[in-house]
């Protein structure tokens, strides 16, 4: 068993070199032992290797006497809903999210006193290493259930569709050959929107563009379609549809923390003083605006699991990340949901009676770079040099190093899985931004 597939939050690796059918079988056995689950829901995405991995994973679970509910081909959030809304004890989603086509993986959850808990990949490693698991005397039972209708009904019940209907929006949705293509095929006639869904065919080869919408060129098609169709705005999803980005009427990609602010304002208007969790790479506008709107904010390290834990701890209704654009909702068992973010953003834009570009100007008046990666030999050495160079001001080390000045700030953090440092910079003026971008780029590159 390749130990490198057991990540901080999930299991992920290249198929079949790192993660194969034998691995999946053993993970299934170990998952039953680790969670003591009696009934486990299994879902899968459209990746080419997902059917084989699912079959082996299910076999491993059944061999230990636990029952399996096969939810079929679903988005990750449907799997979370399936476990949360049923009598199941746990669930596994077979997906590699936004990774390239050669990857696959597993997102795992268990139910603890009614609350869904994330099972981290690294926590499973020790159980997998235990080794041989004896088959149960009684093999578990397998059944198939369709959770799509109930999930769609649940999500649609949370927003006022009449408000959205009143605007007659025309929007473009780029599914990127991922699972949101199936979603909009099922829900299109229930939404009061004219939806132009491009790249809607499920295809684990990702022929249209990379599943990671942050990669160069990945939004070109949706941006062009918005302009060509004279659409009001648009969206792009990743492979398992838990990450979503909004684009304005000009096809301009809106940063994830700007959409976070749109939704934060909405939830604070409905529930004053609620706490909203956000990540260390988000704009300083996030904490500033949340305070202005009467709410409380809590900053966390990057990672869906971290913002989710903070949201649960402080009984929040909503949380979000930048740049990955995961948004988590209490109404989805504190899990992330691209579809709920889609619905709320449509509602918020409809209620505003403004263009998306106008809404952006209302909440954001800084300048920033896109998160930039640097391949380095010694991540910790460079972080230490940055710490020393900028020792004359406020610093925090929640996630890498964040350094704060009056008119600019930056964060540099290390990748968990690659020899990379990730740089974010935000400034009060474009001139300061360019100056500091060059300064930090030179510093990091000269020590690479």
C-alpha positions in Angstrom: 0.0 0.0 0.0 1.4 3.4 -1.0 1.4 5.5 2.1 1.6 8.8 0.2 -2.1 8.6 -0.9 -3.2 9.2 2.7 -3.5 13.0 2.8 -4.3 15.5 5.4 -8.0 15.6 4.5 -8.7 12.6 2.2 -7.2 9.8 0.2 -5.8 10.7 -3.3 -3.4 9.3 -5.8 -2.7 8.3 -9.4 -4.6 5.3 -10.7 -3.4 2.6 -10.8 0.2 3.3 -9.8 -0.6 4.7 -6.4 -4.3 3.9 -5.8 -5.7 0.7 -7.3 -8.4 -1.9 -6.8 -6.4 -3.8 -4.1 -5.9 -0.6 -2.2 -9.6 0.2 -2.4 -10.6 -3.2 -1.1 -8.3 -2.9 1.9 -9.4 0.7 2.6 -13.0 -0.6 2.6 -12.1 -3.2 5.2 -10.2 -0.7 7.3 -12.9 1.9 7.1 -15.4 -0.5 8.7 -13.0 -1.2 11.5 -12.1 2.5 12.0 -15.7 3.8 12.1 -17.5 0.7 13.5 -20.2 1.5 10.9 -23.0 -0.9 10.2 -24.3 0.9 7.1 -22.2 2.9 4.7 -23.2 5.0 1.7 -20.9 4.9 -1.4 -21.0 7.4 -4.2 -18.7 8.0 -7.2 -18.0 10.7 -9.8 -17.4 10.4 -13.5 -13.7 9.6 -13.4 -12.7 6.7 -15.6 -11.4 4.6 -12.8 -14.3 5.3 -10.4 -16.4 2.2 -11.3 -13.5 -0.2 -10.7 -12.5 1.4 -7.4 -16.1 1.5 -6.2 -16.6 -2.3 -6.9 -13.5 -3.1 -4.9 -14.3 -0.7 -2.1 -17.8 -2.1 -1.8 -16.4 -5.7 -1.7 -14.0 -4.7 1.1 -16.8 -3.2 3.2 -19.2 -6.1 2.6 -16.5 -8.6 3.7 -16.5 -7.0 7.1 -20.2 -7.5 7.6 -21.3 -3.9 7.0 -24.1 -3.0 4.7 -23.6 -0.8 1.7 -26.0 1.7 0.1 -24.9 2.4 -3.5 -25.9 6.1 -4.3 -24.5 5.8 -7.8 -23.0 8.6 -9.7 -23.3 11.8 -7.6 -21.7 15.0 -6.5 -19.8 14.9 -3.2 -22.5 17.0 -1.5 -25.2 14.5 -2.5 -23.1 11.8 -0.7 -23.0 14.1 2.4 -26.7 14.6 2.3 -27.3 10.9 1.8 -25.5 10.1 5.0 -26.9 13.0 7.0 -30.5 12.4 6.1 -30.6 8.6 6.3 -29.9 6.0 9.0 -26.4 5.4 7.5 -23.4 5.6 9.9 -20.8 6.7 7.4 -20.0 7.4 3.7 -17.3 7.4 1.1 -17.2 9.5 -2.0 -14.9 8.2 -4.8 -13.5 11.3 -6.4 -10.3 13.3 -6.9 -12.2 16.5 -7.1 -10.3 19.0 -9.3 -7.2 16.9 -9.9 -6.1 15.8 -13.4 -7.7 12.8 -15.0 -5.1 10.3 -13.9 -6.0 10.8 -10.3 -8.7 9.4 -8.1 -9.4 9.3 -4.4 -11.9 9.1 -1.5 -13.6 11.6 0.7 -14.8 9.9 3.9 -17.3 10.9 6.6 -18.8 9.3 9.6 -21.8 10.2 11.8 -21.1 11.0 15.5 -24.2 11.7 17.6 -26.0 12.9 14.5 -23.2 15.2 13.3 -21.1 14.4 10.3 -17.4 14.2 11.0 -14.6 14.2 8.4 -12.5 11.1 8.4 -9.0 12.3 7.4 -6.9 10.2 5.1 -3.9 10.3 7.5 -6.2 9.0 10.3 -7.0 5.9 8.2 -3.4 5.0 7.5 -2.7 3.3 10.8 -5.8 1.2 10.5 -5.0 0.2 7.0 -1.5 -0.8 8.1 -2.9 -3.2 10.7 -3.0 -5.7 7.8 -5.1 -8.8 7.4 -8.8 -8.4 8.2 -10.7 -11.6 8.7 -13.9 -11.8 6.8 -17.1 -11.5 8.8 -19.2 -14.7 9.3 -22.1 -12.8 7.7 -21.5 -10.7 4.6 -23.1 -7.3 4.4 -26.0 -6.5 2.2 -25.9 -4.2 -0.8 -28.8 -2.0 -2.0 -29.1 0.9 -4.5 -30.9 4.2 -3.7 -31.3 7.4 -5.6 -30.7 10.4 -3.4 -30.8 13.0 -6.1 -34.5 13.9 -6.0 -34.5 14.5 -2.2 -31.3 16.5 -2.3 -32.6 18.8 -5.1 -35.9 19.3 -3.2 -34.0 20.1 0.0 -31.8 22.7 -1.7 -34.6 24.4 -3.6 -36.6 24.7 -0.4 -33.9 27.0 1.0 -34.2 29.8 -1.5 -37.1 32.0 -2.8 -37.4 30.9 -6.4 -40.0 33.6 -7.1 -37.4 36.3 -6.5 -35.1 34.7 -8.9 -37.9 34.1 -11.4 -38.7 37.8 -11.4 -35.4 38.7 -13.1 -35.5 36.3 -16.1 -31.8 35.7 -15.8 -29.9 34.1 -18.7 -26.8 32.5 -17.3 -24.0 30.2 -18.6 -22.8 27.3 -16.5 -19.6 25.5 -17.4 -19.7 22.0 -15.9 -16.2 21.1 -17.2 -17.4 17.6 -18.0 -17.9 17.1 -14.3 -20.8 16.1 -12.1 -22.7 19.4 -12.2 -23.6 18.4 -15.8 -25.8 15.7 -14.3 -27.1 18.1 -11.7 -28.4 20.6 -14.3 -29.7 17.9 -16.5 -31.9 16.9 -13.5 -32.8 20.3 -12.1 -33.0 22.5 -15.2 -36.8 22.4 -15.6 -37.2 23.2 -11.9 -35.2 26.4 -12.0 -36.7 29.8 -13.1 -33.6 30.5 -15.2 -32.5 30.3 -18.8 -29.4 28.1 -18.3 -26.9 27.5 -21.1 -24.9 24.6 -19.8 -21.6 24.0 -21.7 -19.3 21.0 -21.3 -22.2 19.2 -19.7 -21.3 15.7 -20.9 -19.8 13.6 -18.1 -16.3 12.6 -19.2 -13.4 11.7 -17.0 -11.0 12.6 -19.7 -11.9 16.3 -19.1 -11.7 17.1 -22.9 -12.9 20.7 -22.6 -10.4 22.0 -20.1 -8.7 21.1 -16.8 -11.1 20.2 -13.9 -9.3 22.8 -11.8 -10.8 26.1 -12.9 -7.9 28.0 -11.5 -5.5 26.7 -14.2 -4.6 28.9 -17.1 -7.2 28.8 -19.8 -9.8 26.9 -17.9 -12.4 29.6 -17.8 -11.9 30.8 -21.4 -14.9 29.0 -22.8 -17.4 30.1 -20.2 -16.1 33.7 -20.3 -16.5 33.7 -24.1 -20.0 32.2 -23.9 -21.2 34.8 -21.4 -20.2 37.6 -23.8 -21.5 35.8 -26.9 -24.8 34.9 -25.4 -25.2 38.3 -23.7 -25.8 36.5 -20.4 -26.3 38.2 -17.1 -23.5 36.2 -15.5 -22.1 32.7 -15.3 -20.5 29.9 -13.2 -17.8 27.3 -13.5 -17.7 24.1 -11.4 -14.9 21.6 -10.7 -15.1 17.8 -11.2 -17.2 16.7 -8.2 -19.0 20.1 -8.2 -18.1 21.1 -4.7 -16.1 24.1 -5.9 -17.8 26.9 -7.8 -16.7 30.3 -9.2 -18.9 33.2 -10.3 -18.2 35.2 -13.4 -19.7 38.7 -14.1 -21.6 39.9 -17.1 -18.3 40.6 -18.9 -16.9 37.1 -18.3 -14.6 38.3 -15.6 -13.8 35.6 -12.9 -14.8 36.8 -9.4 -12.5 35.8 -6.6 -13.8 33.3 -4.2 -13.7 35.6 -1.2 -15.8 38.2 -3.0 -18.6 35.7 -3.5 -18.0 34.7 0.2 -18.8 38.4 1.0 -21.9 38.4 -1.1 -23.2 35.4 0.9 -21.9 36.7 4.2 -24.0 39.8 3.9 -27.0 37.8 3.0 -26.7 35.5 6.0 -26.0 38.4 8.4 -29.1 40.2 7.2 -31.1 37.1 8.0 -29.2 36.2 11.2 -27.4 39.2 12.7 -24.3 38.6 14.8 -23.7 35.1 13.4 -20.1 33.9 13.1 -18.6 33.4 9.6 -15.4 31.4 9.1 -12.9 32.2 6.4 -9.3 31.2 5.5 -6.0 33.0 6.0 -5.7 33.7 2.3 -8.9 35.7 2.1 -8.9 39.4 1.5 -8.7 41.7 4.6 -12.1 43.0 3.3 -13.7 39.9 4.6 -13.1 40.6 8.3 -13.7 44.3 7.7 -17.1 43.9 6.0 -18.3 41.2 8.3 -17.6 43.5 11.3 -19.3 46.4 9.5 -22.4 44.3 8.9 -22.7 43.3 12.6 -21.2 39.8 12.4 -18.3 38.0 13.9 -15.5 36.4 11.9 -13.0 33.7 12.6 -9.9 33.0 10.5 -8.6 29.5 9.9 -5.9 27.7 8.0 -6.7 26.9 4.4 -8.8 23.7 4.0 -12.4 22.8 3.9 -12.1 20.7 7.1 -10.7 23.7 9.0 -13.4 26.2 8.1 -16.0 23.5 8.7 -14.6 22.8 12.2 -14.7 26.5 13.0 -18.3 26.8 11.7 -19.4 24.0 14.0 -17.5 25.3 17.0 -19.1 28.8 16.7 -22.5 27.6 15.5 -22.1 29.5 12.2 -24.4 29.2 9.3 -21.9 29.6 6.5 -18.2 29.6 5.7 -15.9 29.9 2.8 -12.4 29.6 1.3 -10.2 31.5 -1.2 -8.9 30.7 -3.7 -10.4 27.2 -3.9 -14.0 28.5 -3.5 -15.4 25.9 -1.2 -18.6 27.1 0.6 -20.0 25.2 3.5 -23.5 25.5 4.9 -25.1 24.5 8.2 -28.2 23.5 6.1 -26.0 20.9 4.3 -24.8 19.2 7.5 -22.0 21.8 7.7 -20.6 20.4 4.5 -19.6 22.2 1.3 -22.1 22.6 -1.5 -21.5 24.1 -5.0 -25.3 23.8 -5.7 -26.3 25.8 -2.6 -23.7 28.4 -3.4 -25.1 28.6 -6.9 -28.7 29.1 -5.6 -27.8 31.7 -3.0 -25.7 33.7 -5.4 -28.6 33.7 -8.0 -30.9 34.9 -5.2 -28.5 37.6 -3.9 -27.9 39.0 -7.4 -31.7 39.0 -8.1 -32.5 40.8 -4.8 -29.8 43.4 -5.5 -31.2 44.6 -8.8 -27.6 45.3 -9.8 -25.0 43.8 -12.2 -22.4 41.5 -10.7 -19.6 43.9 -11.5 -21.4 46.6 -9.5 -21.8 44.3 -6.5 -18.1 43.6 -6.6 -17.3 47.3 -6.3 -19.5 47.6 -3.3 -17.6 45.1 -1.2 -14.0 45.2 -2.6 -11.7 48.2 -3.1 -8.2 46.6 -2.8 -5.8 45.2 -5.4 -4.4 41.7 -5.4 -2.4 39.1 -7.4 -3.8 35.6 -8.2 -2.3 33.0 -5.9 1.1 32.3 -7.4 3.1 29.0 -7.0 6.9 28.8 -6.7 8.8 25.5 -7.0 11.4 25.5 -4.2 14.0 23.1 -2.8 13.6 24.1 0.9 10.3 25.5 1.8 11.1 26.1 5.5 14.3 27.9 4.8 12.6 30.4 2.6 9.8 30.9 5.1 12.4 31.7 7.7 14.1 34.2 5.5 10.8 35.9 4.9 10.1 36.0 8.6 13.4 37.7 9.2 13.1 40.2 6.4 9.6 41.4 7.5 10.2 41.3 11.2 9.4 45.0 11.7 5.6 44.5 11.6 2.7 42.2 12.6 3.1 38.5 11.6 1.0 35.4 12.2 1.9 31.8 11.5 -1.6 30.2 11.3 -0.9 29.0 7.8 2.6 29.6 6.6 3.4 33.2 7.3 1.1 36.2 7.0 2.7 39.7 7.2 0.6 42.8 7.7 1.4 46.4 6.9 -1.0 49.4 6.9 -1.2 49.6 3.1 -0.5 46.0 2.0 -0.2 42.4 3.4 0.8 39.0 2.1 0.7 35.3 2.9 3.2 32.6 1.9 2.3 29.0 2.7 3.7 25.7 1.8 1.9 23.1 -0.2 1.1 19.9 1.8 1.8 17.6 -1.2 4.2 19.4 -3.5 7.6 21.2 -3.3 5.7 24.5 -3.7 5.3 27.8 -1.9 2.0 29.7 -2.6 2.0 33.5 -2.5 -0.9 35.9 -2.0 -0.5 39.7 -1.9 -3.1 42.4 -1.5 -2.5 46.2 -1.5 -4.3 49.5 -1.3 -3.0 50.6 -4.7 -1.8 48.9 -7.9 1.5 50.6 -7.6 2.2 49.2 -4.2 1.0 45.8 -5.4 3.4 45.7 -8.3 6.3 46.8 -6.1 5.7 44.2 -3.5 5.0 41.5 -6.1 8.5 42.1 -7.6 10.1 42.3 -4.1 8.7 39.0 -2.9 9.1 37.2 -6.2 12.7 38.1 -6.3 13.2 37.0 -2.7 11.6 33.6 -3.2 13.1 33.0 -6.6 16.6 33.9 -5.5 16.4 31.2 -2.8 14.7 28.5 -4.9 
